[in-house]
Amino acid sequence: MKHLISIEDLTKQEILKILDKAEEFEDVALGIRKCRILEGKILANLFFEPSTRTRISFETAMKRLGGEVVNISAQEASSIAKGETLADTIKVVSNYCDAIVIRHFLEGAARFAAENSAVPVINAGDGAGQHPTQTLLDLYTIRKECRKLEKLSIALVGDLKYSRTIHSLIKALTLFNSKIYLISPEILSLPEDFLEELNGNFQKARLEEVIEEIDVLYVTRIQKERFLDEEEYRKVAGSYRITPQVVEKLKSDAIILHPLPRVDEIDIKVDKMRQARYFKQAFYGVPVRMAILSEVMQ
């Protein structure tokens, strides 16, 4: 694997290979077993947009595998603040490291970085575009917690228009014959041209119509930072709220996922309910990203 920019860069077999490798790394991620396969390697984390879980999990993954990490966490902290182009930044940084992880506020920035890099580039989120490593950890979580990936019934709730997490996940789920319910405010529905590109079982629905049959409830926040008009954001903020009363209608073996951060779309009382898996989902980011790093850097 040279670069990982979109989940479409991977075949179904390559996805499953990464998930299998992640399972082998779980005890390393927990600190139970040591692994030094990336000793002597350096990862550059270039985060031009805020991040907690993605940045720290990549850093943890790299260090658990014996490597080192250098971080740039804001444009103001780099020569971009002086007028340097992203292309020049990537060309320079790729001379200092063995792989680059990039998050950027502009859709397409990760692919542009890959075109200018001498080392593998991993997309950690580019605007409203793609977030392939989040999708891989989502698939890993679903497989671990539901014991399978094929033929599940999955409800995607919240911001389907701007969520790069949703965009990547939907493309992956089509490989596993999932039944996908699309639940969102009308102005945040999945773009029709996006759906037309895919060959999948999609259905717009209301949550109350499908709550009792779904295997996975995948919730996303309404992303205020993606709105140009704050008034438009206020119209849809709080459209969905997952409360204990909602969760009680789920099947006992259903799971609730969320890429985090959450705002108020999941009541904190849900955290203690058996269906809640979003914090475990966040942990799974470490072994999955260990698997990705081992693929691109060995």
Secondary structure, 3 states (H helix, E strand, C coil): CCCECCHHHCCHHHHHHHHHHHHHHHHHHCCCCCCCCCCCCEEEEEECCCCCHHHHHHHHHHHHCCCEEEEECCHHHCHHHHCCCHHHHHHHHCCCCCEEEEEECCCCHHHHHHHCCCCCEEEEEECCCCCHHHHHHHHHHHHHHHCCCCCCEEEEECCCCCCHHHHHHHHHHHHHCCEEEEECCHHHCCCHHHHHCCCCEEEECCHHHHCCCCCEEEECCCCHHHCCCHHHHHHHCCCCCECHHHHCCCCCCCEEECCCCCCCCECHHHHHCCCECHHHHHHHHHHHHHHHHHHHHC
